[in-house]
Amino acid sequence: MKIKRLLNKPLLLFTLATGAAIPLAQAQTTPPAATVTVKIDVPESMRAAPFNVDRFATVPKDFSLEVYARVSGVRFMAVAPNGDLFASVPGESDNKIKLIRANENGTVQDFDYATGLQHPHDIVFHQIGDIQYMYVAEKNQISRFVYKEGETRAGAREVIISNLPDESLPELKGNYGHVLKNIAIDSNHKIYVSIASTCNACEADTKSDPKRGAIYQYNADGSNRRLFAEGIRNAEGLAFLPGTNELWVVGNNRDWIPYPHNDNTGRYGQVLQAYVDNNPPEIFTKVRDGGNYGWPFCNPDGSQGMNNMPYNKDYDTNKDGEVDCDEMDRATKGIAAHSAPLGLIFTQGTQMPQLYRNGAIVALHGSWNRDKKTGYKVIYYPWNSQTQTPGDHIDLVGGFLNSDSTVAYARPVDVAVGTDGSLFISDDATKSIYRLTYSGPVASAKNDELERALTIYPVPAEGDLKIALNGLKSKEVRITMTNAQSANVVDETRAISSGENNLLVDTSKLANGVYFLSIFSDGARVVRRVVVRNK
């Protein structure tokens, strides 16, 4: 199985009011979503752009988010059995696996664990007998290293699968849009390799050898290749449902899709932004041995909902219906079109906080060809233990996309859960790895006190913003307002009494728009979104 675990740091677990842990036997529990805006904690040594100014995110109550490491080109991650974090860097010049290790004093060290690779991407730890291996998916091959706990430099590399397709193929003429490979390994030591498409929608990939837009199965030593499933344009995240050999993937579907319905609207065959924006959905699905999931001939139709979606014929490749879309395997779940789901993990058997310990987490890299951007967040699917299927997702980490969905400062790639229950999130836009940590009700008591004491009005603010604080024990508060460019336009410290306090913040000279208002008091911090609308 794929080990996605993290570093040791004591973590509290969600409990009921009685203190009893919530049982996993229930059919499905939907935990709290990301509704609280927090300032991302950034160590001073990591405050290069874009963290040279304050940045904010949304997380569930009682969670915090920090920048754990800065790694240029970071993509997929995995955690070794001893808790060390590894990350792939498939850059034009780097092409390495980085080891990132926390020191006892809280600082972080990184090492070039393996170098000279061919665009390394996915990483999987897997034990066969007494030997612990690290498997690495490179663009044209699958390699493995014998892993020794605590080492900072890899030993000899063994290439077990070679000659995977890349841009060097003569017919591709140097172009391969999705050349990076992803892998998973089941309990029978079978390797599953995602060979993604070279194109947006093309029949040639279905006739190549090996097929592209497909998943192949191999023995753990690279022998006995066979086609496992096809019709999946770009399966990035591959993972097995814990306790089973059921393969699940998230997949990226095509772009610039023509309107597929030959109706009386006059739009048939046209590429219309209004239709492209929401079609076709991306997918999160269980993959059947021998299955075909439609691409490039059939596209899922989410117009009636995102569960078990039917297919529409692709206008470019299947206008006449030569391929029967009714015969295709339907995806389990749809995800908003162009969200670009990449990393996928399951949380069963991890030390995630209890309410998040029975589901799947997906990193959405974000859209590039949608009129209003979507994605740019991490989502959680609660799992139905009776049907063994995902429920409706909630946002787990968001706020990277601005309020009018036009600009995002971060792009999540992959996620990894650790032995401490915290969550790492890689981000190739900010060249960072974040750590999401649950602080628990003890740590949040001061925040709750500040929340109860705080009233802000009017919203929108016009001239002055009024802040009422009632019953705080601290003697002063710090007030900041941060604009859309993450610059602090207000930063004031005010003395307060233990009774009622009514503070005015002059907003008359601020530009109209959305701001983050932060109130700091005695180690607590509350962040609110406020609107300034001056005449």
HELIX and SHEET records of a PDB file:
HELIX    1   1 GLU A   44  MET A   46  5                                   3    
HELIX    2   2 PRO A  170  LEU A  172  5                                   3    
HELIX    3   3 ALA A  204  THR A  206  5                                   3    
HELIX    4   4 GLN A  273  VAL A  276  1                                   4    
HELIX    5   5 TYR A  315  ASN A  318  1                                   4    
HELIX    6   6 CYS A  325  GLU A  327  5                                   3    
HELIX    7   7 GLN A  354  TYR A  356  5                                   3    
HELIX    8   8 GLY A  440  ALA A  453  1                                  14    
SHEET    1   A 2 VAL A  36  LYS A  39  0                                        
SHEET    2   A 2 PHE A  56  VAL A  59 -1                                        
SHEET    1   B 4 PHE A  63  ARG A  70  0                                        
SHEET    2   B 4 SER A 432  TYR A 438 -1                                        
SHEET    3   B 4 LEU A 423  ASP A 427 -1                                        
SHEET    4   B 4 PRO A 412  VAL A 417 -1                                        
SHEET    1   C 4 MET A  77  VAL A  79  0                                        
SHEET    2   C 4 LEU A  85  VAL A  89 -1                                        
SHEET    3   C 4 LYS A  96  ALA A 102 -1                                        
SHEET    4   C 4 VAL A 108  ALA A 114 -1                                        
SHEET    1   D 4 ILE A 123  ILE A 128  0                                        
SHEET    2   D 4 ILE A 131  ALA A 137 -1                                        
SHEET    3   D 4 ILE A 142  VAL A 146 -1                                        
SHEET    4   D 4 GLU A 158  ILE A 161 -1                                        
SHEET    1   E 5 ASN A 182  ILE A 185  0                                        
SHEET    2   E 5 LYS A 190  ILE A 195 -1                                        
SHEET    3   E 5 ALA A 214  ASN A 219 -1                                        
SHEET    4   E 5 ARG A 226  GLU A 230 -1                                        
SHEET    5   E 5 GLY A 291  ASN A 292  1                                        
SHEET    1   F 4 ALA A 235  PHE A 240  0                                        
SHEET    2   F 4 LEU A 247  GLY A 251 -1                                        
SHEET    3   F 4 GLU A 282  LYS A 286 -1                                        
SHEET    4   F 4 LYS A 333  ILE A 335 -1                                        
SHEET    1   G 2 CYS A 298  PRO A 300  0                                        
SHEET    2   G 2 TYR A 311  LYS A 313 -1                                        
SHEET    1   H 4 PRO A 341  PHE A 346  0                                        
SHEET    2   H 4 GLY A 359  LEU A 364 -1                                        
SHEET    3   H 4 LYS A 377  ASN A 384 -1                                        
SHEET    4   H 4 THR A 389  PRO A 390 -1                                        
SHEET    1   I 4 PRO A 341  PHE A 346  0                                        
SHEET    2   I 4 GLY A 359  LEU A 364 -1                                        
SHEET    3   I 4 LYS A 377  ASN A 384 -1                                        
SHEET    4   I 4 ILE A 394  VAL A 397 -1                                        
SHEET    1   J 3 LEU A 454  TYR A 457  0                                        
SHEET    2   J 3 ASP A 464  ASN A 470 -1                                        
SHEET    3   J 3 GLU A 500  ASP A 506 -1                                        
SHEET    1   K 4 ASN A 488  ALA A 495  0                                        
SHEET    2   K 4 GLU A 476  THR A 482 -1                                        
SHEET    3   K 4 GLY A 513  SER A 521 -1                                        
SHEET    4   K 4 ALA A 524  VAL A 532 -1                                        
END                                                                             
